[in-house]
Amino acid sequence: MPAESLDQFLRATRWGSLLAADQLARVLAEATAVDVAEGGYLCRHGEPVDAWYGVLDGLLKMVVTTPDGKSATFTNMPAGSWFGEGSLLKTESRRYDVVALRASRAARIPRRTFEWLLNTSIPFNRFLLVQVNERLGQFIGMLESQRLHDPDARVARCVAGLFNPVLYPGMDARIEVSQEEIGHLAGISRQRVNQALQTLQQAGLLRVEYGSIVIEDLDGLRRYGA
């Protein structure tokens, strides 16, 4: 991907489009693109957090793995996603891995640039407030679903959560995600995810295709089981 494509991506973001000309110029000068092979790591648990990342292309997942090998996926991050602002704001080491589910490319904004924007741009601060609030709502919704809803509703809410227009701008009706990944997000087995997807398909809420899911009724998925 040529350098100008990275520039176009940054200019088109909600926060980039609101920056003053000199602020945007500094971001464009200091941002870099990082390629990640399928199965490769963009970020590792325990490492210093020295950058903010946005997904130019591909699909990444945020995951934690215990010493005995058990893993839990927090969320998938398609193109247009931004992540890591919480760790930068708290100046802590990274508490999760970020793994590419397929070959991906990310925009890397250095910590110094991120902190400079915090100190100089009110629109950037407003963007981050909305971003952090949406992320909090996403994780609270996941916790609520796991504790209060049956497996079918958990899968419905999980799939609907992947179509958040704030956290994942630019998503269309189709998302490439495996049943195993949905199982990690919803906290149930892949076999049970398959059963739930068939139920939701019969209800006309989505359509299951090979390696992907097509949303037919997003509001219905969000309300399912309520």
PECOR-V611279 format. One record per helix or strand of 3 or more residues. SS is the DSSP state (H for helix, E for strand). FROM is the first residue (numbers start at 1). LEN is the number of residues. If there is no record, write none. Layout:
{{SS:FROM:LEN} {SS:FROM:LEN}}
This chain:
{{H:3:10} {H:16:3} {H:21:10} {E:32:5} {E:41:3} {E:51:15} {E:71:8} {H:85:6} {E:97:14} {H:111:10} {H:122:27} {H:151:11} {H:179:8} {H:190:13} {E:206:4} {E:212:4} {H:218:6}}
